[in-house]
């Protein structure tokens, strides 16, 4: 998409693309993942760090002149992060581009790669200038960096009243508030120099500015394809975009072949069901109406299944929006590619459906009629898919699209001309048939089937006892369209008199269908292009009604620490004392968790296997923090999942013990697992989420009052008092990254894990001070006896010193070291240097040093086999001895009870009560979903009622009443599609987090999903009944309408 028109060495476009892909894969270490799905929360794919590198590679491939990288090193190990920033440095120098990067927890070697740095404090700029002068600027201001503190950490600390330290004698001279910092910057020589530089650039001679402008335009023209407009933001032509996106859509289908396979299977199954219901219809008038039913279902089923397009479009909308902002392609190109690629899939699914239903039901065995039937139904399905896609593109919210889709399918199905023939429609609504594509498709296949069909009459009048000898000449067939004295009924006459259809309209209707399809596709393309910016705004806390909200009168007022009224160390001491007081409720822990010779293999395509963990051993003791580290893709998260019994596929061998015994059945309830992704119910508050965890994961022997009191302690432990009643919100809305991470940790602490707390990258995406706050909090938990196993990326030397032990993995899940870190990581450094590693510099971060020594990183390498060195070391032998001792002492300490233990902490009824409470709160806080459901019921009741308004008791009237009941049942399909979105969201939370933690059982989840819908469906159904029953003209007696 961003391949330039002019390429070096006359390289062809495919060669340039291949070369760029290989270069990026080499720089970012992605070569081994080419055939691996990227994955998401539900699809297993590359690791979290590798997924981040895929996003980086995608943007780097765009070759932007101005690059903005927002915390792009999140989730990367320090070696890979350094290689990434080096790649940006080279691209900036070689390509003469501008690069702007926001970065957290930057190592000193990484920081030195930047030319300039901008420091922001509460929205105010307090420094902008050369990166190598920033540290000295703030030192001269009166601030003192901590021992071995990196420049980046020091710059962040300066903006934190509780983290910065004034130099001796400067306490009364340094600025404290953001406003004071900004004022000092403006008046400083550095600030004046910066202004002079900017003003000098702005006052440059006009001919110089014109030359720069001309050079830029020439560079832009060299990038664009020759057919592209000079004003276009895109590099390649529309045709090239379409070709590339079609290829991408094919790759997506190949990667998720199950979805089209299920679609085809559903068409086949439905065809078999309907074919068996109308099996071998006789060519007689008795089956005329049934033939109409088969034909109606043939067009209506495709329309119903097309509603599944709505959720799929909303799922991919953020991706398309991101690509549009990067000027990769027009959004309408993605819509067009989706339409084109879907044609063969629709043809296969609809073709199998048509073959089965056509021949099972015994429709006319003529080749021309069958292929016309196939042509019309395929076009009909494509038209309805385009209709629902256009509807989804026009609506901002999915719930709105589902509501309009429900009303649309109801209108289209009722005014097809089958449920109520056109002659019987009320005049005020008959015009709907002219804008109904299903009507044209239905008429086309009806006249196609009945043309040339002379059905033998099945019922004559007069007939019966006494009329046996009456000749046909003196009888008349009772079927519509029969002529006196004729024993057969002409099909064309039947459909003309019954439905008002003419065979001469067949190909005209086909043309109209084509026009509808093109029109809906055009709307879909236009609406996709104008869908707008789908990005979320800045995070903003939203509190529930009547909540205790912190003072918002002057949110930027300086704190006591900022003003200097209270020394920062006193503020920190007070906060630490409050947190420690809250930690008194933590359960006492004595058990040791260990794993011995753990291996993990997964099966690949072709019957091959891949080992992700290779002979890993270790233990976690109470009161100790163990860091799990290694480069991205080394298997850190995989090991955590294997230890926590959260792997869904693959084969795990080796042993896992608790005090030398096998893992208990309730192991999941005795441990906490803080996932890398912060998954929560968006409509809950922080306090409600913590209480939900406590009520379900603490045993029923603990009273609700005790659980509530402990939740308040957890809120204090995690320093969440200021937003305890805030709505969590979706990612990008509500709580920010640090607040979400604290909540995720708090949810696991609320469960009172008796054995162990697993954490998967709790500091990813946080600035250095927030990361320090999280690690310091974990350290305090460990000091109170909590056992902690934590994966971590890019820790500063200060953060690294907070851990007691380290398990270091290299790619392939192989151990390079396990043991104590020692003071200032001297034990680790000694081990690495003793086994051939280079000497660690005095000011070097040990966490970066060890990764560099073992050859971590995309392009790094080492001559030493550190896994072999570990296996031959005396530290590995000592580990085996220590684990034998742990197992022996653990077995002496206690013997597991033979009593059957439940996998869940609470019983089914308690689970149901807590789940219902959360589900009803969620519904009340989701007015769009509830009101869409109510509105759809009211609209449908009125629409069906007035369509069959005051039906009499004639044959046609009774038939209309019967069809009004049938159409009322069709409403369930639209309501189910609305429910599907909400149910899947709830199910995802269960599957991705709560199921793994053994919070509650699957039956409780299903029962809750059913029960929470009952009140809203009762209200909606009642409103539907009031709008529908008497309007149609059903009996008004109490016994009849009450039963109905």
N, C-alpha and C positions, 0 to 999 in steps of 0.2 A: 504493500500500500504506500510505502514511503521510498520506494526505489527511485533514485533520481534519473532524469532523462539522459544526462551526460555522465558516463561512468568511466573510471580510470581503465587504461589498457584496453579500451574497446570491449570491455566485458559485457556479455549478454545479460539480459535481465535475470534469467534463471540462475546463471553463474553468480551474479551479484547477490541474489537472495541466499543461495546456498553458502556462499562465503561468509555473509553476515551472520547467518544462523550458526555456522560452525565457530566463528569467532566469539560470539556471545556465549555459546555453550561452553567454550573453553574458559573464558574469563570468569564465568559465573558457576562453573562446575555442574552443568546440566546435561552433559553428553550422555550419561548413563540413564537419564530419565526420558529419552525421546519417545519410547514406546509405552510410557506409563501415563495413565490418566492424571490430570491435575487434581481431580477429586474435590470434594466439599465435605460438609458436615455428615452427609449420608453415604457418599461414594468414597471408598478407599482410594487414595492416590499418593502423590509425592508427599514428603514430610512438610511440616510447617515452614521450615527455613527454605526448603527447595521451592515451595509454593510462592514464597516472597520473592525468590530469585526469578521465578517465571514472570511475575508482575514487573520486576525491574527490567528484565530482558525485553518484555513487550514494549515498554516505553523507550528503552535505549534504541530499539530497532526503528523507532520513529524519527530519529536523526533530527530532533528539534533544534532550532537556532537558539531558543531560550528554554532551558530545562528547569523545571521546578520540582524538586524531590522532597516530599513531605514525609519525614521519618522513615525513609526507605530502608534503613538498616535494621528495622525492627525484626526480631526473630532470627537475625544472622549472628553467627559466631564472630568473634573479633577479627579472625584472620580473613574470613570471607567479606566482612564489612570493609576491612582495609583494602582488599583487592577491588571491591566495587568502587570505592571512592577514588582509588588510583586510576581505575578505568575512566571515571568521570573527569579526573584531572587531565588524563591524556587526551580524551575526546575534546575537552575544552581548549587545550593548547593547540592540538592539530587542526581541529575544525573551526577554531576562532569563534567559539560559541560562548554564550553566557549561561552560567549554571548557578542556581540558587538552591540551597539545601537547608532544611531544618533537620537537626540530628540530635539524638539523645544519647547520653552516656558515651561520648566520643573519647576514644583513646588519644593519648598525646601524639602518637605517630599519625593517626588519622587527622587530628586537628591541624597539624603542620602542613597538610596538603592544601589548605584553603588560603586564599589571598587576603580576603577581608572577612570580618565578622560583625554581625549586628546583634546587639543585646537589647531585649525588650523587657520592660518591667511594668506590669499592669497596663499594657497598651502604649506605654511611652518609651521612646528610644532614648537609651542612656549611654550608648556607644555605637559608633559605626566607623570602622577604619581598618587599618592593617591588622591581621590576625596576630602577628608576632608582637604587637605593642599593647594588646588589650590587657594582658595580665599586669604589666607594669603600670598601666593607666589606673587600674583600681587599687594597686598597691600604693601608688603615690597619693591616691584619694584617702587612704587610711585603713584599708582592709588587708587582713593577713590570711594568706592561703594556708590550709592545713598541710601537715606533713605528707609528702608524696601525692598531693592532690593534683589531678590533671588540670590544665588550663580551662578546659570546657566545664569541668565540675566546679571550678572556682568561680567562673563567670555566672553559672546558675546559682551557686550558693550566695553570691552577692545580692541576688534579688529575693532571698529568703531570710526574713528577720531572725528566724530560729536557727539558721545554718551558718550565717556569716559571723565573722569575728573581727572586731576592730583592733588595730595595732595598739600596743601599749602607749598611752598618752594621747591617743587620737579619739577616744570615746566621745568627746563632746564636739569634735570637729567634723566628723563624717556625716554625710547625708543619711537620712533614715527612710523617708517616704519616697514613693516613685516620683512625685513632683519635685522633690529636692534633688534627686538624682538627675532628672531631666534638666533642671535649671543649671546644675553644676556642669553637665555635658555641653549645654549651649554656650556657656561662658568660658569653657576650657580651651586651651590652645588647639587641642585635637579636634574639638567641635568646630572651631573657627576655620581650621585647615580643611576640614571636610566640606564646609559651606563654600569656601573659596574654590575648591576643586570642582564642585558641582556648578557654581556660577560661571567658572571659567569655561566649562564644557558648554553651558547654555549660551555663552557669549562668543562662541567660536565663529570665525568668518563664515559668511553665507556660502561661499564657494566650497569650503570644507564640508559643510553640512550637506550641500547638494551632491558632492562626490560620494559621501557615505551613503546617501539615499540611493544614488545611482548604482553603487556597488551592491547594495542590498537587492535592488530590483533585478540586476543581472544574475545574482546568485539564485534568487527565487525562480527566475525564468529557466535557469539551467536545471533546476530541480523538477519543474513541472513537465508533464508530457506535452508534446507539441500541440495536441488538440485541446488542451485545457485553457480556460480563460485566464487572463492575467490577474483578475480580481478573485479568482477562486482560491480558497484556503487548502484545497486538496491537491495532491501531487499527481495522481493518475486519473485517467479519464473514467467516465461512468462505465463504459464497457469493460475496462480493466477491473474496476471495482466489482462489477457484477460477476465477472469470471472468478475472481478470487474468493468472493463471499459464497458463491455456489460451491466451490471446492471446500470451503470451510464448513458449510452446512452438511455436505456429504461426510466429512470427517466427524462431525458431531454425531450424525446418525450411526456411523460405524462404531463410534465409541460408546454409544448407548443403544445398541441394536434391540434391546429388550422392549423399548417403548414402541417402535413400529411393529414389532412382533406381537405385542399384546393387542395393539390396534387391529391387526389383521385377524388375530385369533377371536377377538370379540365379534367382528363381522361374520366370521365363519360360524361361530356358536349361535348367534342370533338367527342366521339364515337357516341353520339346522332346526332350531326351535320352531320358527314360523313355518318352515317347510313341512315339518311333521304335523303342525296344527291344521294346515290347509293341504294335506297330502292328497295328490291326484284328484284335483277338482274335475268333476265331469263336465263335458262340453254341452251343458244343458242350462236352461234358464234358472234352475234351482241354485246354481253356483254363480249367477251373474253378480249378485251383491258381494259374495265372498271373493270373487276375482277383484272387485273394487277394493276390498279390504287388503288383499295381498299387495296390490299396486300402491295403495296409500302407505302401507308400512314400508314399502321399498324406498319411497322418497322421504318418508318421515324419519326413518331410522338414521339415515345419513345426516339429516338436519340436527337430530338430537346429539349424535356423537360429535358433531362439529363444535358444540359448546365447550368441549374439552380444550379448545384452542385458547380460551381466555386465560386460565392459570399459567399456561406455558409462556404466553407473551409477557405477562407481568414478571415472570421469573427471569427472563432474559433482558428486560428493559434496562436495568442498571448497567449491564455490560455494553449494550448498544450506546447508551448515553456516554459512557466513559470513552468509547472509541470515537464517538462524534466529537468530543472535546479535544481529542488528540488529532483530529482531522485525518483519521484513517479512511473513513468512508461516510457517505451520506446514510442516515438511518433508513431512508426509503429503499436503498440498495439492499440492506439486510432484509427488509420486508419483501422485496421482489425476489430475492434469492430463496427465501422461505417458501414463497408461493410456487416458484418453479420446481424446487427440489421435492415439494410435497405432491406434485402431480403424479409421478409414477407410483408413489406409495399409495395414494388414493385410488389410482387405477387398479392396483393389485388387490387391495382390500375390497373395494366395491365390486371388482370383477369376480372374485371368489364368491362374494355374497350373492351376486346376480346369478351366477351359474347354478349355485345350490338351490336358491329359492325358485328360480325359473323352472327348472326341470323337476324338482320335487313336487311343486304345486300343479304341474301339468298345464302351464300356459302354452299358447299356440306354438307348435313345433315348426316354425319357419325361421330360416336363417336371418332374413331381413328384419323380422320382428324382434328377434333376440338381440341383434346388434344395435337396433334403434333403442331398445330397452336399456342396454348397457350404456350406450352413448348418453342418453338422457339422464340416467341415474348418476353417472360419473360427473357430468356437468352440474347436476343438481347439488351433489355433495361438495364439489369445489366452490360453487356459488355460496353455499351456506357457511363454509369455512371462511371465505372471504368476508362474509357479512359479520360474523362474530369477531374476526380479527379487526375489522374496521371499528366495530363497537368498542373493543378493548383499547384500541389506539386512541379513541376519542374520549375515553373516561380516565380520569386521574386515579381513582380508587377502584380496586378490584371488586369491592362489595357493590359499588354503583354499577359496574359493568355486568355483574351477575344478575342484579335486579332487572336491568334493562333487557338482558338476554332472556330472562324468564318471561317478561312481558312480551318480548318479540316472538319467542317460539310459540307462546300461547296464541297470539294473534295470527301468526302464519299458519299454524296447524288448523285453527278453526275456520279460517277463510280460504282454505284450499278448495272447497267445493264438495268434499266428501262427507264430512260430519254433518254439514248443513248445505244442501244443494243451493246453487245460486238463485234459482227461482223462489226459494223459501226464505232468503235472507231479507232482513228488514232494510228498507231503502236507505236509511241514514248511515248504515255501515257497509253497504254493498260495495262502495268505492274501494274498500280495502283489498278486494280481490285483484284490482288492477295494479297494485304495488306489491303483490305477493309473488315472489319467484316460485314458491312451492306450488302455487296454483297452476302456473304455466307448465311446470314439469309434470305435475299429476295429470293435467289434461292431455299432455303429449303421450304419456305411456298408456293412458286409458284408451284414447282413440286408436293408438297403435295396436293394442291388444284386441279390442272389440271389432276393429275393421276386418270384414270378411268372416266374422264369427256368426254362424247361423245356429243358434242354440235350440235344441229340441225342447219344446214346451213341456214343463213338468206339471203344470196345473191348468186345467180348462174349466170354463164355466159355460153352461151348467155341467156339473158332474156329481157323482155320488149315486146312492141307491135310486133306482128308477130312471137313471139317465145312461145306463150302460150301453144302450144301442144307438145313442145319438151320434151321428157322424160328425167329423171335424168341420164339415162345411156349415154345420149348425151350431158350432161352439166357437168360443173366443178364448185365447190364452190370457191368463190374469196378469202376466208380466207386462210392465210398461213397454210400449212400442209394438205390441202384438197387433196383427191385422186379423179381422174376422175371417174365419175359415182357413187360417194358416196354422200349421203345426210347428213352425219354427219362428224364432224371433230374430230379426236382423240386429246385429250388435251396434251398427252405426245409429240406427233409429233409437235403440235403447239408451245410449249415452247422450244423444241429442235431447230426448225428452226428459231424461232423469237429471242430467247435469247441465244441459245447455252446451255440450261440447260438440265440435265439428272436426271431422277428419282433415278437412282442408287447412285447419289451423296447426297441424303437426309441426311443419318446418318453420312456420312463423313463430311458434312458441319456442322452438329450439333457438332461433335467432334472438328472441327476447331474453332467453336464459343466458346466452352468450353476452348480451348487452348488460344484464344484471351483474354477471361475473366480472366483466371488465370495469363496470361502474364501482362495485364494491372494492375491487382490487385498487382502483384509482383512489378511492377514499382512504383505504388502508395505507397506501403509500404516502399520500399527502398528510394524513394525520400522524403517521410515524415520523415524518420529517419535522412536523411542528409540535411534537409531543412535549418539547420544552425541557428545561433543565430538571433532571430528576434527583439531583444531589440534595442531601439534607442540609439544613442550615446549621448554624453553630449550636452546640449543646446548651440547653437552658433547662434549669431545674423546674419541674412542675410538681406542685404539692397537692395532695388530696384535700378535699373540702374539710374545713374545720381543723386542719392540721396545725401543729405548733411550728410556725415558720420563723427562721432567724430574722432579725431586724434587717429590713431592706431600705430603710430610710436613707442611709448613707453608706452604701456597700463599699465605697473606696476610702472610707475614713481610716486614718492610720491607726494601727493597733498599738497597744501599750509597748510592745517590743520594738515597733517601728519608731515610736516617739522617744524611746529610751527611758520611759518612766519605770519600766520593769526590765531588768536585765534578761536577755534571751535565755541564759542558762537557768534562771529561775522559772521561766515559762516552760522550758523543756522538762525541768525537774517536776513541775506540777503536773504536766500532762503524763509523764512517765509514771508518777505515783498513782494517778487516777487509773491508768491502764493496768498497772500491777495489782491495784486493789480489785479490779474487775476480774483479774486472772486467778483469783483465789478459788473460783468455782471450777477450774479445770480439773478433770479427773486425774487421779494419780496413776502413773504408768510404770510398770516394772518389766513387762515382757519385751523380748528382743525379736525383731523380725529379720529373717535371713533367707538368702537364696544361694543355691549351690549348683555349679555346673549347668547353668540355665542356657538353653538353646531355643531358637525360634526360627522355624522354616515356613515359607509360604510357597504355594504352587504357582508356577508361571504357565503361560501358554505353551503348548507342545509337550506337556508332561514334565517339564523341568522344574526344579525347585531352587529357591534362593534363600540363603541363610542371612537373617537380619540380626540375630544375636548369637554370639559364638563363645560358649563356655564362660559365662559371666558369673562371678561369685561375689558375695558381699553381705553386709548386715547393717541394720540401723538400730541404734540403741536409744533408750529413753534419755532425754536431756541433751541429745546431740543433733546437730544440723549437718546432714551429709549432702554435698553438692554433687550433682550428676552433670558432667560437662563433656564436651566434644564438639567437633565441627558439625555444621548442618548436615543432616542425613546420616549421622553416625549411629542412630538408633536410640537416642535418649528417651523420646516419647514412647517409642516401641517398648523399651524396657519398663518404663513406668506402667504402661498398659498391661504388659505381661505379669508384672508383680502384683498389680491390683486386680488381676483376673478380668480385664476389660477387653481382651482380644476376641474378635468374633470369627476369625478365620485362621488358618495355619495350624501348625503342630508345635507344641511346646514340650520340650523334654527338660529334665532336671528336677530339682526339688526346691520347694518353698516351705519354710518352717516358721512357726511361732513357738519360741522356747523349745525347739527341737521336735515339736509335734507337727503333724500335718495341719494345713489351714482349716480352721473351723468352718462350719456351714454358714455362720453369720459373720464371716470375715469382712464382707463389704460394709456391714453396719458398724464394725469396730474401727473402720478406717475412714479418713476423709480424702477426697481427691479433688484438687483445684485444677480444673482443666485450663488449657491454653486459651480456649475460646470462652468468653463470658456469656453463657447461655442462661437467660432468665425469662420469667413471665413478664412481658413488657408492661402490663397494666398493674402489676403489684407495686407496693411501696417497699422500701428497704426493710422496714420493720416487719411487714407482712411476709416477705420472702424468708427472713430469718426465723420467724415463728412457724412458718410452714415446714421448714427443715427440722426444727426442734420437735414439733408435734409428731412428725412421722418417723424420726430417726432416734429419738430418745424413747426408752421403753415406757409402757403404760404405767409402770410402777411410780414414775415421776409425775406429779400432779401438774395440771396446766398452769397453776400459779407459779410453781417452781420453774417450769419451762419459760414462762414469760419473764420471770426475774432473771433467768440466765441469759435470755435474749438481750435484755437491757445491758447486762454485763458485756456481752459480745459487742454490742454497739459502742460501748466505751472502749473496749479493747482495740477495736478497729478504728476508733476516732471518727465515727459516723454520726455523732449526735446532731450535727447541723443539717443533715439531709436524711434523717431516719424516716421521715414521713414523706419523702419525695418519691414520685413515680419513677420507676426504673427506666421505662421507655425503650425504644429500639436503639440499635447501634447508630451513633451519630445524633441521637436525640436523647434528652433526659440526662442521665448520669454520664460524666466524662470517663475517660479510660481508667484513670487512677481510682475513681470512685467505684467503677464496676469491678475492678480487680479486688479492692477491699471487700466489696460485697460478696464476691465469689469465695474469698477466703472465709469471710464471716459465716456464710451459709454452711460451710464444712465444719467450722468451729461450733456452730449451734447444734450440731449433731453429737457433740461431746465424743469425738473419736478416742476410744480407750487404748488403741494400739499405735496408730501411725497416721501422719498427715503427708500425703503426696501432693506436690505442687509442680505443675508443668509451666515453666517460664513465667513466674509471677511478676517479673519486672519488665517484660517486653512491652515496648511502646511507652514507657514512663521516662520522664526526665530523671537526671541523676539524683535530685533531692527526693522525688517521689519514690524512686527505686530504693534509695537508702531508707526511707520511712517504712517501706514494706519489709525489707530485710531486717531492719532493726526490730520491727514488730515480731517477726518470726524468731529472731534471736531471743527476745524476751519470752516467747512461748517455750522455746527450747530450754531456757534457764529454769522454767517452772516444771520441767520434766517431759514436755512434749517431744516425741520422736518425729523428726522431719527429714524427708527425702525430697530434694528440690532440684529440678533442672534450671539452669540459668545461663544466659548469654551476655557477653560483653560486660562482666562485672568490673568495677574499678577495684584498685588494690584494697580500698577501705571495705567495700562490700565483700570482697573475697576473704578478707580476714574474719568476717563474721561466722564463717563455716568452720566446723571441727574436722570433718573428713571430706575426702574427694574420691569419686569414682570417675575416672577419665576413660572415655571410649574413643576409638578411632573408627573410620568407616568400615562397615562389615560387622559392627557391634562387638568389637574385640577390645578387651581390657588392656589399657596401657599403664594404669596405676589404680590402686585402691589402698587407702590408709589415711593416717593423720596428716593434716597440713603443716602443723607446727607453727610456732610464733613467726609472723611475717613470712609464712609458707616456706620456712627453711627446710623442713623435712622433705617436702615435695621437691624443692630445688636441688637439695643434696642428692636425692634419688636420680633425678634426670641427669645431673652433671656426672654422677658416678657411673652412669650407664652410657656415656658417650655424648650427652647433650652439651651444647655450647654453654659458656658461663653466663649467668644472669647478671645484667648490669644493675648497679645499686639503685637506680631510679626507675627500673623497668617494672611494669605491672606483671606479677607472677602468672596471672591468668592468661595474659597475652603471650608471655614467654613460653609457657608449657605447650600451647597450641602451635606456636611457631616451631618448637623443637620437634614435635611428633609429626610435622609435615601437614598440619591441617590447613584447609583452604583449597580453592578451586584449582590453583596453578602451583601450589607448594608441593614439595616432596622431601623425602629424607632417605638416607642410606641405611638407617637403623631400623630393624624390625622390632618396634617397641612392644608388640604383643608377645613375641618370643622372649624378649628381654624380661618382661614381667613374669612369664611362666617359669623362667629359670632363676628369678631373684629370690633372695631370702625373705623379702616382704610377702611374696605369694605363699611361701611355706609357713610364715608366721600367721597369715590369714587363715590357712587351713587349720592350724593348731587353735587359733582363737575361736573359730567357728565350732570346733569339736568341744571346746570348753563351754561355750555358750549353750550348745545343745545338751551337754551333760548336766550343767547346772539347772537349765530350764526344766528338764525332765524330773529332776529331784524336787524342784519347787512346787510343781503341781501336776496332777494327772487329769487329762480332759474327762469331763463327765460323759457317761454313756446316754444321758438323757437327750431325747430328740430336740434339737433347737431349730426354731423357725428362721427362715432366711430374712424375715422382716421383723423390725422392732415392735411393730404394733399390729393389731388384728384388722381384719377386713372392714368391720364396721367403723372403726376409728379412721382408717384410710379413706373410706367413702365420705365420712363427715367432713374431714379436712379438705378433701378434693372438691366436694360440692361447694364448700364455703369459698374456695378460691375461684372456682368456675363461675359462680353467680356474681362475684365481684368483677370478674373479667367481663362478663356480659353487660353488666350495668355500666362499666366504663368503656364499652364499645358501642356507642349509640348508632354508628353507621350501620353496623351489622344488624342490630335489632330493628331499627327503623326500616331498613331495606326489606327485611322479612315481613314486617307488618304492612308496609306499603304494597308489596307484591301480592299479599293476600287480599287486601282491599281492592286493588285494581283488578285482579283476576276475577274476584267475585262479581264486581259490577260489569266487567266486560263479558263474561260468560252469561250473566243474567240478562243483559240487554241484547246479546246476540240471539238468545232463545227466548226473547221477551214474551211472556204470557202465552206459552205454547198450549194449544187446545188439546182435546182428546181424540183428534183424528189420527189416522195411521201415521201421517207425516208428523203430527204434533207429538205423538208418543215416541216416535223415533227421535225427534229433536230433544225431548226430555232425557231419553236414554243417552244420547250423545253429550248432553250437558253434564251428566254424571261422569262419562268417560273423560271429558276435558278437565273436570275437576281433579281426576286422578293424575292427569298429565302435569298438573301444577307441582306434584311431588317431585318431579324430575328437576325443576328449576330450584325448588327449595333445597333439594339435596346438593345441587351444585354450590349454592350459597354456603351450606353447612360444611361442605368438603374443605374449603379454605381454612375455616376456623378449626376444624377437627385435625387437619394435618399439622397446623401450627402447634396445637396442644400435644399431638402425638410425637412431633419432633423433639419437643422439650423432654418428653418422657424417654424417648429412645436414646437421645444424645447425652443426657445427664442423669435423670432421676431413676431410670431403670437400672443403670450401672451401679448406682448408690444404694439400690434396694430400698428406695423410699416407700414404694407401694407396688402392688401387683398389677398385672395386666387386666384381670377382671375388674378391679377397682377403677382403672382408667376407662375401660369401656362403659361400665355402669354409670360413671360420672358423665361421660359424653352423652349418654342417652337421657339421663334424668335432668340434666341442666337445660336440655332443649324442650322438655315437656311443658313448662309454664308458658314459654313464648309461643310454642306451637298450638297450645290450647287457646291462647288469646287470638293468635292469628287465624286459626281454623274457625273460631267463633265469629270473628269479623267477616271472614269469607262466607260463612253460612248465612249471616244476616243480609249480606249483599247479594247472595246468589239464590237462596231457596225460594223466597216469595216472588222475586223478580221473574224467575222462570215460570212460575205458576204451579208449583206443587201444592198438594192438599194442605189446607190451613188448620186442620184439626190438630189438637194438642198431641194426641197419641202418635200421629204420623210425623209431624215436624220435630217432636221431641226425640223420637227414635232416630230420625235422619241426622 
